[in-house]
Structure formats: structure tokens, C-alpha cells
Amino acid sequence: MEMFDSVMVFMLAGLAAATVMSYRSGNEKRDVGFLAALTTLWGAGTAAALLA
């Protein structure tokens, strides 16, 4: 795994943790949904980078 891949994986983990914390703290659904969508897109990019 290269440095770029490692950064993408750790960023994905951070986004996922932020999404869970945002949901549990009772933030607005719109904001949590936006963060979840961003996490999903980042996850798709990370998967594509790791598989390429």
C-alpha cells in the first residue's frame, strides 16, 4: 500500500467516525445526510484507488 492509499483509508475512517458521531449527537438530518453522502463518495474513490 502506498502513501496515497494510506491517506485515503485514514480519511475514510475519519469521515465514517464523524458521520456516526454527528448522527448520535442529534444533528440535523440534512447535515448528517450530506456527511454520509460525502463519506460514501470518498469510500467509492478509495475502493477504486485500492483496486487499480
C-alpha positions, 0 to 999 in steps of 0.5 A: 500500500502506498502513501496515497492509499494510506491517506485515503483509508485514514480519511475514510475512517475519519469521515465514517467516525464523524458521520456516526458521531454527528448522527448520535449527537442529534444533528440535523438530518440534512447535515448528517445526510450530506456527511454520509453522502460525502463519506460514501463518495470518498469510500467509492474513490478509495475502493477504486484507488485500492483496486487499480 
